[in-house]
């Protein structure tokens, strides 16, 4: 287990947020929305920069990269819960016009995100989603970092 993965006493909470993602995605699909579900292997609060580094499997990244080039994600929701200083969140990015959505569960240390929010230059937080194999990144911005 890497230092960024939830430890054993909160691993059940990670499983719960992934289950919530699947249920949320099913609800969107029932409403006729195409949904991409991401399954991060690692999430890191960036020491430099203004966001979170989210590592996803290569095949999921390929789908995300294609989707991001075609869609305009004009709204988002962040659902979060906390356990023992670890925050578990589900980000849902929506492209209402194209009836598409991306669901991405994340986890991070509450104290680290608070330090990050204090040093944001423009008040905008980003998720930098990338595959393990190379340096390509798809970034999303959030103008309300307090949701995190």
N, C-alpha and C positions, 0 to 999 in steps of 0.2 A: 504494500500500500504506500502510495506517495504521500508526502507531507500535506498535499492539497486535497486529498480524498477525505471524506468524512471518516472519523475514527469509529471503532466498533459500536460505541454506545449511541451514536447518532446514525449509524448505517441504515437502520430501519426507517428513519425519517427521509433519507435519500430515496429509498425504495418507494416511500409514500408519495414523494413529489413526482417521481417518474410515473407512478400509477395515476396521479392527478393529471399529469400531462396526457397520458393515454385517454383518460376519460374526457378531458377538455377537447382533445383532438377529435374524438368520436362525436362530441356534441357539435363541433364545427362541421364535420362531414355530414352529419344528419341535416344540417341547415344548407347543404349544397356547397360548402367551402372546401377547396383542396388544401390539405394540410401536410406540411413537412415536419416530422418530429426529429429533433436532434438528440443525440445521446452522448453528452460530453464525457470524456475520460479524465479531464483535468480542467480546473478553473483556477486562475491565479489573479489576484489583485495586483495590477502593475505598479511597481515602485516608481517608475518614470512613465509619464503618460497620464491619461485620464480615463482609465477604465479597467475592464476585465479582459483577460486573455482566456478564450474558451477553445479548448482543443477537442475537435470532433473527428469521427472516422472519415477516411478519405471519400468513401462513396456518398456519405451524407453531405460532405462539403461540396462535392461536385454538383449535387442537386441544388444546394443552397446557392452556389455561385451562379448557376443558370437561372434560378428563380429570381435572385437579386438583380440580375441584368435585365429581366423582363418586367418586374413588378415595381410598384411604388408603395412602399410600406409607410402609410400615412398615419397610423395610430398603433398604440401598443397598450398592453395591460401587464402589470407585474403583480403576481400573487406571491405572498411571502409568509413564512413562519420561521420561528427561531427556537433553537434548542441548545442550551449550554454554550451560548456565545457563537454558535454557528447558524448562519442564516441560510435557509433553503428557499429558493424562489423559482417561480415559473414565469418566464417571459413569453408573451404571445404577441407577435408582430402581425399586423393585419394590413392587407392590401384589399380594401373594400371594393374598389372598382373591378379588380380582377378576381374577386372572390377566392383569395388565397391567404394562407396564414402560415407562420412558422412558430413552432413551440420549442422552447429551449429551457430545460431545467438547469439551474446553476446552484452552487453553494459557495459560501465564503465566510470568513471570520468577520463578525460585526465590527470589531475594533479597527480592522484593516480598512473596511469600506468607509468608516467614519473619518479616518485619516485621509483617505482618498478624496472624499467629498469636500473636506476643508481646503484642499489644494487645487481644486478644479479652477482653471483660469476663466472659463466662459460659463460655468455653471452647467455644463453638459457632460454627461457620463456616456461612455461608449462600451459596447461589447465588440471585441476584436475576435471574430470566429475564424479559426484556421485549421488546416489538416496537419498531421504530424510530418508528412513527407516533404513539404516545401514551405516557402515564405508567402504564399498567397494568403490574403486576408479579405474577409467580408466584414465590414464594420457597420454597426447600427448605433444611432445616437438617441439619447433619452434626455429630454429637456427638464425633467423633474427627477433629479437624482435622489430626492427624499423617498421615492417609492422603493428604493433599494435599501 
